[in-house]
């Protein structure tokens, strides 16, 4: 990374108390940049592989050995399978607590795409990877879809946080919030912990209560998401039906005009 690029990272981060890891652009894929507070995580090792960058370090406050993995998955289906296999191999060979984040370019379920093609095969490979790697997909709050095209008609959930199951058992109060659309039609996603529990203000009773509240909150958000998704689909079908009616009306009008012109021509000959 050049001095100029590093200066841009400083401006983006807001101060000089950070460390970073990056992978240069390869082919059509852009580069990847991971930045973190160096007082929170102390870097031990960086691994830059195809389509993902791994930062191994110590989470200082908890004294945990953690791996932060930044992912930018390819479009091609076979290349996605290679990526899942590479990630799974890395996780199996390097035990620890994993934070995996980024653009996975894959939807897990059909309702995670609207106006775009859903692939059952890609979803199966992706879900198998998540299961075999013992990861948990953190539910999103606020916005459900993380990518919207320029027309606003193609929506997908492609960006997410995947955390180790054992990490969730230690810190069950994680939640992910999708912020407003920002760069290249993608939402920024914020992973955070409930501050009341973080500050040590919670007893076991309060912790269990918070778990219950978060569980119910996620259930409600899921129901709301399904309702909004269904409404959007109905609206999309209605608009498509109206467009279809309009299209057919134009075609029928053209046919009538051609028919009238044909009759006039025959009458002129007779």
C-alpha positions as CSV (number, residue, x, y, z in Angstrom):
1,X,0.0,0.0,0.0
2,X,1.4,3.4,-1.0
3,X,1.7,6.3,1.4
4,X,-1.1,8.1,-0.4
5,X,-3.4,5.1,0.0
6,X,-2.4,4.8,3.7
7,X,-3.2,8.5,4.1
8,X,-6.7,7.8,2.7
9,X,-7.2,5.0,5.2
10,X,-6.2,7.4,8.1
11,X,-8.9,9.9,6.9
12,X,-11.5,7.2,6.6
13,X,-10.7,5.8,10.1
14,X,-10.5,9.2,11.7
15,X,-7.2,8.7,13.7
16,X,-3.9,6.9,13.7
17,X,-4.8,4.2,16.2
18,X,-5.4,1.5,13.7
19,X,-3.8,-1.4,11.9
20,X,-4.8,-2.8,8.5
21,X,-4.5,-5.7,6.0
22,X,-5.2,-5.5,2.3
23,X,-5.3,-7.6,-0.8
24,X,-4.7,-6.0,-4.2
25,X,-7.3,-6.2,-7.0
26,X,-7.3,-9.4,-9.1
27,X,-8.9,-9.4,-12.5
28,X,-12.3,-7.8,-12.4
29,X,-12.5,-8.1,-8.6
30,X,-11.6,-5.1,-6.5
31,X,-9.1,-5.2,-3.7
32,X,-10.0,-5.9,-0.1
33,X,-9.1,-3.8,3.0
34,X,-9.5,-4.7,6.6
35,X,-9.0,-2.0,9.3
36,X,-9.2,-2.3,13.0
37,X,-8.5,-0.5,16.3
38,X,-5.0,-1.8,17.3
39,X,-5.9,-1.3,21.0
40,X,-8.8,-3.8,20.7
41,X,-7.1,-6.4,18.5
42,X,-3.4,-7.1,18.3
43,X,-2.3,-8.6,15.0
44,X,-0.3,-11.7,15.0
45,X,-0.4,-12.9,11.4
46,X,-2.0,-12.0,8.0
47,X,-2.9,-14.5,5.3
48,X,-4.0,-13.2,1.9
49,X,-5.6,-15.9,-0.2
50,X,-7.9,-15.8,-3.3
51,X,-11.1,-13.9,-2.5
52,X,-10.4,-13.6,1.3
53,X,-8.0,-12.0,3.7
54,X,-7.4,-13.4,7.2
55,X,-6.1,-11.4,10.2
56,X,-5.2,-13.6,13.2
57,X,-4.9,-11.7,16.4
58,X,-5.8,-11.4,20.1
59,X,-9.0,-9.8,21.1
60,X,-7.4,-7.9,24.0
61,X,-10.4,-7.3,26.3
62,X,-11.4,-11.0,26.3
63,X,-8.0,-12.5,25.7
64,X,-9.3,-14.6,22.9
65,X,-7.4,-15.8,19.8
66,X,-9.6,-14.6,16.9
67,X,-9.6,-14.7,13.1
68,X,-11.1,-11.8,11.2
69,X,-11.9,-12.9,7.7
70,X,-12.8,-10.4,4.9
71,X,-14.5,-12.1,2.0
72,X,-15.3,-11.0,-1.5
73,X,-16.8,-13.9,-3.3
74,X,-16.7,-14.3,-7.1
75,X,-19.7,-14.5,-9.4
76,X,-18.9,-17.8,-11.0
77,X,-20.5,-20.8,-9.4
78,X,-17.5,-23.1,-9.5
79,X,-15.2,-20.4,-8.2
80,X,-17.7,-20.0,-5.3
81,X,-17.4,-23.7,-4.5
82,X,-13.6,-23.4,-4.5
83,X,-13.8,-20.4,-2.1
84,X,-16.0,-22.3,0.3
85,X,-13.7,-25.3,0.2
86,X,-10.6,-23.1,0.8
87,X,-12.2,-21.3,3.7
88,X,-13.3,-24.6,5.3
89,X,-9.8,-26.0,4.9
90,X,-8.3,-22.9,6.5
91,X,-10.7,-23.0,9.4
92,X,-10.1,-26.8,10.0
93,X,-6.4,-26.2,10.0
94,X,-6.4,-23.1,12.2
95,X,-8.7,-23.6,15.2
96,X,-10.0,-20.4,16.9
97,X,-12.8,-18.0,17.1
98,X,-13.9,-16.7,13.7
99,X,-15.5,-13.4,12.5
100,X,-16.2,-13.9,8.8
101,X,-17.7,-10.9,6.9
102,X,-18.1,-9.4,3.5
103,X,-19.9,-9.9,0.2
104,X,-20.6,-13.6,-0.3
105,X,-22.4,-13.2,-3.6
106,X,-24.8,-15.9,-2.6
107,X,-28.3,-16.1,-1.1
108,X,-29.0,-18.8,1.4
109,X,-32.8,-18.9,0.9
110,X,-35.2,-18.0,-1.9
111,X,-36.7,-15.1,0.1
112,X,-33.2,-13.5,0.2
113,X,-33.6,-12.6,-3.5
114,X,-36.3,-10.6,-5.2
115,X,-36.4,-9.7,-8.9
116,X,-33.2,-11.8,-9.4
117,X,-32.5,-15.4,-10.0
118,X,-32.2,-17.7,-7.0
119,X,-29.9,-20.7,-7.4
120,X,-30.8,-23.7,-5.2
121,X,-27.5,-25.3,-6.0
122,X,-25.4,-22.3,-4.9
123,X,-27.5,-21.9,-1.8
124,X,-26.9,-25.6,-1.0
125,X,-23.2,-25.3,-1.3
126,X,-23.1,-22.1,0.8
127,X,-25.3,-23.6,3.5
128,X,-23.2,-26.8,3.6
129,X,-20.1,-24.6,4.1
130,X,-21.7,-22.7,7.0
131,X,-22.8,-25.9,8.7
132,X,-19.5,-27.8,8.2
133,X,-17.5,-24.8,9.5
134,X,-19.8,-24.5,12.6
135,X,-20.7,-20.9,11.8
136,X,-23.8,-18.8,12.7
137,X,-25.4,-16.4,10.3
138,X,-26.1,-13.3,12.4
139,X,-29.7,-12.0,11.7
140,X,-29.9,-8.5,10.2
141,X,-31.9,-5.7,11.7
142,X,-33.2,-2.5,10.1
143,X,-32.9,-3.4,6.3
144,X,-33.2,-7.0,5.2
145,X,-31.7,-6.8,1.7
146,X,-28.1,-5.6,1.5
147,X,-27.8,-4.9,-2.2
148,X,-30.2,-3.0,-4.5
149,X,-29.6,-2.3,-8.1
150,X,-29.9,1.1,-9.7
151,X,-33.5,0.6,-10.7
152,X,-34.6,-0.5,-7.2
153,X,-36.2,-3.6,-8.6
154,X,-33.5,-6.2,-7.9
155,X,-32.8,-6.9,-4.3
156,X,-30.5,-9.4,-2.6
157,X,-29.1,-10.3,0.7
158,X,-25.4,-10.9,-0.2
159,X,-23.5,-9.3,2.7
160,X,-23.5,-10.8,6.1
161,X,-21.5,-11.7,9.3
162,X,-20.8,-15.4,10.0
163,X,-19.5,-16.1,13.5
164,X,-18.2,-19.2,15.1
165,X,-20.8,-21.1,17.1
166,X,-18.5,-21.3,20.1
167,X,-18.0,-17.5,20.0
168,X,-21.7,-17.0,20.1
169,X,-22.0,-19.2,23.1
170,X,-19.4,-17.0,24.9
171,X,-20.9,-13.7,23.7
172,X,-24.6,-14.3,22.9
173,X,-25.5,-10.6,22.7
174,X,-24.3,-9.9,19.2
175,X,-26.6,-8.2,16.7
176,X,-26.1,-7.0,13.2
177,X,-27.6,-3.8,11.8
178,X,-27.8,-3.0,8.1
179,X,-27.3,0.7,7.5
180,X,-28.5,2.7,4.5
181,X,-27.1,2.0,1.1
182,X,-23.7,3.5,0.6
183,X,-21.1,2.2,-1.9
184,X,-21.9,0.4,-5.2
185,X,-25.5,-0.2,-4.1
186,X,-24.5,-2.2,-1.0
187,X,-25.5,-1.5,2.6
188,X,-22.9,-1.2,5.3
189,X,-23.4,-3.7,8.1
190,X,-22.7,-2.9,11.8
191,X,-21.9,-5.8,14.1
192,X,-22.3,-4.8,17.8
193,X,-22.9,-6.0,21.3
194,X,-25.5,-4.9,23.7
195,X,-23.7,-2.3,25.9
196,X,-25.6,-3.1,29.1
197,X,-24.1,-6.5,29.1
198,X,-20.7,-5.4,27.8
199,X,-20.2,-2.9,30.7
200,X,-20.6,-5.7,33.2
201,X,-23.9,-4.3,34.5
202,X,-25.7,-7.5,33.9
203,X,-26.4,-10.4,36.3
204,X,-27.2,-13.9,35.0
205,X,-30.9,-13.1,35.3
206,X,-30.4,-9.9,33.3
207,X,-28.3,-11.8,30.7
208,X,-31.0,-14.4,30.2
209,X,-33.6,-11.7,29.9
210,X,-31.5,-10.0,27.3
211,X,-31.1,-13.2,25.4
212,X,-34.9,-13.8,25.4
213,X,-35.6,-10.2,24.2
214,X,-33.0,-10.5,21.4
215,X,-34.5,-13.8,20.4
216,X,-38.0,-12.4,20.3
217,X,-36.7,-9.3,18.5
218,X,-35.1,-11.4,15.8
219,X,-38.3,-13.5,15.4
220,X,-40.4,-10.3,14.9
221,X,-37.9,-8.9,12.4
222,X,-38.0,-12.2,10.5
223,X,-41.8,-12.1,10.4
224,X,-41.7,-8.5,9.3
225,X,-39.2,-9.3,6.6
226,X,-41.3,-12.1,5.3
227,X,-44.4,-9.8,5.3
228,X,-42.5,-7.0,3.5
229,X,-41.0,-9.5,1.0
230,X,-44.5,-10.9,0.2
231,X,-46.0,-7.4,-0.2
232,X,-43.1,-6.4,-2.5
233,X,-43.6,-9.6,-4.6
234,X,-47.3,-8.9,-4.9
235,X,-46.6,-5.3,-6.0
236,X,-43.9,-6.5,-8.4
237,X,-46.4,-9.1,-9.9
238,X,-49.1,-6.5,-10.1
239,X,-46.8,-4.0,-11.9
240,X,-45.6,-6.8,-14.2
241,X,-49.2,-7.7,-15.0
242,X,-50.1,-4.1,-15.7
243,X,-47.0,-3.8,-17.9
244,X,-48.1,-7.0,-19.7
245,X,-51.6,-5.6,-20.2
246,X,-50.2,-2.4,-21.6
247,X,-47.8,-4.3,-23.9
248,X,-50.6,-6.5,-25.3
249,X,-52.9,-3.5,-25.7
250,X,-50.2,-1.8,-27.9
251,X,-49.7,-5.0,-29.9
252,X,-53.5,-5.4,-30.5
253,X,-53.7,-1.8,-31.5
254,X,-50.9,-2.3,-34.1
255,X,-52.6,-5.4,-35.4
256,X,-55.9,-3.5,-35.9
257,X,-54.1,-0.7,-37.7
258,X,-52.4,-3.2,-40.0
259,X,-55.6,-5.0,-40.6
260,X,-57.4,-1.7,-41.6
261,X,-54.5,-0.7,-43.9
262,X,-54.7,-4.1,-45.6
263,X,-58.4,-3.8,-46.2
264,X,-58.0,-0.2,-47.6
265,X,-55.3,-1.6,-50.0
266,X,-57.6,-4.4,-51.2
267,X,-60.5,-2.1,-51.7
268,X,-58.3,0.2,-53.8
269,X,-57.4,-2.7,-56.1
270,X,-61.0,-3.8,-56.5
